[in-house]
């Protein structure tokens, strides 16, 4: 008979894969955020300024592009939360599958809460 704790191999593998997908998603979010926040403002907004008032973007276009930029930042925030939650669930699944059922306790005695050992 096997002593110790029975491990659920499939649960551990799935938990590890879910964790790695969450970490990959977080890495993607950080790479996108780094590229977005490191870009010059005109490039981040997707605008070209030439210096000619007739060819430069209007205030309405600048405002709409700024709204689109705020949407992209909110999207990155939601992706970061999703990646974090996926990583957390993967770790929870991995460690909960390691607990398993006790097969053989051996000579160790379990104490119930509230019980005291005789001195």
N, C-alpha and C positions, 0 to 999 in steps of 0.2 A: 504494500500500500504506500502511496506517495504521501509524504508528510509536508506540511507547510501550506502555502497558499496556491490555489489554482489560478493561473493567469489566462485571460481571454485574449488570445493572439489576434483574432480578427478585430476586436474592439480596440486593441492597442494600435494596430495598423491604421484603421480608419481614423482614430483620434489623432495620430501623428500626421496623416495626410490632411485632415481638416486644419490642424495647426499650421502646417506648412503653406496651405493655400491662403490662410489668413495673414501669415507673415509676408507672403508674396504680394498680397493685395496692399498691405501696409507699405512695402517697399515701392510699389508702383505709385501709391499716393504721394510718398515723400519725394520720389523722382519728379513727378508732375508738378508738385508744389515748388520744388527747388527751381525747376525750369521756368515756371510761371512768375515766381517772385524775383528771380534773377534777371528777367528780361527788362529791357528799357520800357518805360510807360507807353510809348507809341506802339511798340511791338506787342506788348501785352494787350493793348486795346485793339490791335489790328488796324491801326490807322497809319497813313503816310502824310507827313507834314513837309511841304515843299518850300514854304515861306511866301508863297503867292496866295493872297487872300481869296482869289477866285477859285483856286484849285484845292485849297485846304478844306478839311472836313468841317461841316457846320456844327453848331452847338447841339442840335438835335441828334446828329449822328454820333457825336462824342458821348452824349448822354445815353443813347441806346447801347453803344458798345460798353460803356461803364456798367450798365445794368447786366449785360451779358457776362462781364468779368465777375461781378458779384455772384451771379448764378454759378459760374464755374468754381468759385471759392466755396460756395455752399455745397456744391456737388463733391468737392474734395473732402470737405468736412464729413459729409454723410458716408463717403467711402472709407474714411479713416475709422469712423465708428463701426462700420460693418466689418472691416478687417480686424479690428480689436475684438469684437464680439465673436468672430469666427475663431480667432486664435484662442480665446478663453474657452470656448466650447470644445475645441480640439484637445486642449490640455485637460479639461475636466473629464472628457471621455477617455483619454489615455490613462489618467490616474485612477479613475473609477473602475476601469477594466482590470487594473493591476490588483485591486483589493480582493476580488474573487471570494470564494467560499473557503473557510478553513476546513481542511481535510482531516488533520490529526493534530490535536493540541499538544499531545505528549504529557509530560509530567508537570507542566505549568498549570497553576490554579488561577481561575478567573475570580476577581473580586467584584461583588455587586456594589453599586453606588450606595454609600451610607454604611456599609459594613466596615468593621474595624478588625484588625488583626489582634490576636491575643499577645500581650506583652510577656 
